[in-house]
Amino acid sequence: MTNIRVSRRNLLRTGACALAGAVTLPRPASAGASGGQNVTNRDVIREWYAAWEKKDWGPVDRLLADNFTFSSANGDDHISKSTFKTRCWETQIDFIKRFDLERIATGTDDAFVKYLCHTKNGKSFRNVEYLRIRNGKLESIECYFGAQSSFPSAVSTGRT
């Protein structure tokens, strides 16, 4: 397997969707959690999205490193874990039904995930996220929206 390192500047120029589209996953995967003690980055990713589907902050909190940061085009610039909980989890969780993980590309300490999120009112949207993972914990997530306002509440309420 060949690892390719890309700077953030080049990634943004290239387009996260184009990069994520270049990797393949044989078929869409469910976001179901995995078992076992030998945790891989794929396991962490599946557990992350499964926790959102279960709407339980406990597993989410356990997956996030103490120094976790989140960034997105929605005005989130390396926000902390507590701000993420308030600004993202608490405002979006009630809109989410499930995730289809369409593409997963993992490295030693990072991953790209392209997903299709289904909202409770039957709408959906795609995003790409870049996750930094260390020792089974998410250190950071950068969300690249598939559309101008591709997050659950915006899609559900027609703000796109």
Buried (B, 14 or more C-beta within 10 A) or exposed (E): EEEEEEEEEEBEEEEBBEBBBEEEBEEEBEBEBBEEEEBEBBBBBBBBBBBBBBEEEEBBEEBBBEEBBBBBBBEBEEBBBEEBBEBBBEEBBEBBBBBBBBBBBBBEEBBBBBBBBBBEEEBBBBBBBBBBBBEBBBBBBBBBBBEEBBBBBBBBEEEB
